[in-house]
Amino acid sequence: MNNQIDSAELVPTGVPGLDDILQGGLPKGHLYLVEGDAGAGKTTLGLQFLLEGKRRGEKTLWISLSETEAQLRGTALSHKWDLSGIELRNLTHTGNGVPDGQYSFFSPADIELNDVTKAVMEVAEAVRPDRIVFDPFSDIKLLARDPLRYRRQVLELREYFVRRKCTVLLIQERTSEDSYRDPSAEGVVQGVLALYQASPDFGRQRRRLRVHKLRGVAFREGFHDVSILTGGMHVYPRLIAADHAEAPKDEEVSTGLPEFDAMLGGGIDRGASILIMGPAGVGKSTISSQLSVSTVKRGESVAVFLFDETERAYVSRGEGLGMGVKELIEGGRLKVRQVDPAEFTPGEFAHTVRREVEKNDVRLVVIDSLNGYLNGMPDERHLSMHLHELLTYLSYQNVVTVLTMNQHGFMGDSVVAPVDVSYLADAALLLRYFEAEGAVRRAASVMKRRCGPHEVHIREMTITNKGVQIGRVLTEFRGVLTGQPDFTGQSSGLSRAAAKGARNG
C-alpha cells in the first residue's frame, strides 16, 4: 500500500489526532463516508472539517436535507465556533409543486431523488467549493428506495465532484445494528470513517473511531478513543510503542534510598518499570513519592498520575513526611495530575503520558494506582493490552515507570490482587503488614528484577516524619509475608519506631 502521497494532495481534517491516523489527512478530490449513530460526533467532525478549510482560505459548503441553519449554528455555538465564511444550504425537499394526490401518476422516488441531485449540483456550481459536507446523506438512500438506484446516485455524485477536485464528506446515519454498514456506498467512496459510542453504567459516553478503509494510504488500523468537549472532537491515536523506539541507555538510576538500591541489586534500570504491591496504607504511595522526589533532585522531570487520591492529599502527605513536594511542584519539575477514570479513556490517558514524555522530557512516570486505572477499562483483557503497550513505549523512551497496586485485605491469605499484572513489570516490590511484639509492622521484599540480580531477603520497613526507612533483614522471623510470623531468634532487633507509632503510607 502506498503511503507516500504528496502532502499537497492531502486535505487536513482539522480534528486533532485524526490526521496522525490518516498519515497527514484525506487524499484530495474524493468522496468519504462518515458513519455512526446519533450523538457519535458525525456533525461535529464535519464542522471541524469545514472550519479547517476556512482557516486555510478554501471555499467550503454544508449541504443539509433535514437540519436547519439555526440548528447547525446552535451546534457550532456550543463549541464557540464562528461559521461565517462557510456556505450553509438547506435543501429540504417538499416536492416539485405537484399535489400529493397526483403522485399516483409518477414515481415519487424518481421525482424527489432527481430534484435533490439537481439542487446539489446547482449549489456546487454556484459556490465552487473545495470542501463539502453532506449531512445527512442517509436521506439520499431513503429517497432512492432501491439499492441499485442508490449506488448509481453515489457514483454520479462521485464522478461530478472528482472532476471538480472537491473533497466531500457524506454523513451516514446509523439506523439499526443490522444496517450499520452500507456496502452500496462503501464500495464507491474513497474511504470510510466509522464512529462508535457506548454508555457505561457510570461516567461520560465512551466514543471511538475506526477507519474501515482509505484507498492508497497506510492508515493506523484499529479503534481510537475519541472525546467531544467544548471546542470540538479530539481523537487519540492508538499507541503503537514500536513507532517511538529510541536508542536504549544501559544505566542504573538511584532510588534515593541506599538500602532500597541494594535490595534492587544497585538501582532501577533506565527504561524499566517497577510494580509496588501491598495492602492499603502499607507505604506504596509513600515510596513512589520518595522516588519522585529523588528523581527531581537529580535534575529530571517527573509526572505523577493519581487515580485514587487528590493532589491536595498527595501534597499533604509529602509535606508531612518532610519531602518538600509542594516546592518541587511549584518549581515545575514535579507534575502531579489527578485522573478521574470515569471521565478519562485509556487512549486519552496514553496520549497525556506521551505528551508529558515528548514535550516536557519527563524521565519518571508514576501511576498511582493500577486499581483506579483498572476501573477505567471495559475488562481485564483491555487493561493488560493497554498497559503492555504503554510500558513498552515508556521503556523505548528510556523512562522509568513506577506502578502501584492495592491488594485487598491486610494480612494472611486475605491479601489478594484484583488482577495479575506483575508479569508486565520489570521489577516487583512486595510490601506486607506483619504483627510482632504487640505492634503492626511493615516488611518489604523485592520479588523480581528482570534484567539482573536482586536481594532475596525480607527487610523491615518503617515510615517516619523523615520518610521511608529500610531496616535490617528479618532473620529471626519465619513466615513474615503471611502476616503472622514465627519468632525463631533470641532478639527480634525490630525498629522501635513501629512500636512508638509510625506514620501511614
Sequence and secondary structure as in RCSB ss.txt:
>XXXX:A:sequence
MNNQIDSAELVPTGVPGLDDILQGGLPKGHLYLVEGDAGAGKTTLGLQFLLEGKRRGEKTLWISLSETEAQLRGT
ALSHKWDLSGIELRNLTHTGNGVPDGQYSFFSPADIELNDVTKAVMEVAEAVRPDRIVFDPFSDIKLLARDPLRY
RRQVLELREYFVRRKCTVLLIQERTSEDSYRDPSAEGVVQGVLALYQASPDFGRQRRRLRVHKLRGVAFREGFHD
VSILTGGMHVYPRLIAADHAEAPKDEEVSTGLPEFDAMLGGGIDRGASILIMGPAGVGKSTISSQLSVSTVKRGE
SVAVFLFDETERAYVSRGEGLGMGVKELIEGGRLKVRQVDPAEFTPGEFAHTVRREVEKNDVRLVVIDSLNGYLN
GMPDERHLSMHLHELLTYLSYQNVVTVLTMNQHGFMGDSVVAPVDVSYLADAALLLRYFEAEGAVRRAASVMKRR
CGPHEVHIREMTITNKGVQIGRVLTEFRGVLTGQPDFTGQSSGLSRAAAKGARNG
>XXXX:A:secstr
      GGGEE  SSTTHHHHTTTSEESS EEEEEE TTSSHHHHHHHHHHHHHHTT  EEEEESSS HHHHHHH
HHHTT   TTSEEEE     SS  GGGGGGS HHHHHHHHHHHHHHHHHHHH  SEEEEETTHHHHHHH SHHHH
HHHHHHHHHHHHHTT EEEEEEE   STTSS HHHHTTSSEEEEEEEE  SSSS EEEEEEEEETT     SEEE
EEEETTEEEEE    GGGG       EE  S HHHHHHTTSSEETT EEEEEESTTSSHHHHHHHHHHHHHHTT 
EEEEEESSS HHHHHHHHHHTT  HHHHHHHTSEEEEE  TTT  HHHHHHHHHHHHHHH EEEEEEE HHHHHH
TSSSHHHHHHHHHHHHHHHHHTT EEEEEEE BSSSGGG B SS  GGGSSEEEEEEEEEETTEEEEEEEEEEET
TS      EEEEEETTEEEEEEE TTEE GGGTS EE SS     HHHHH     
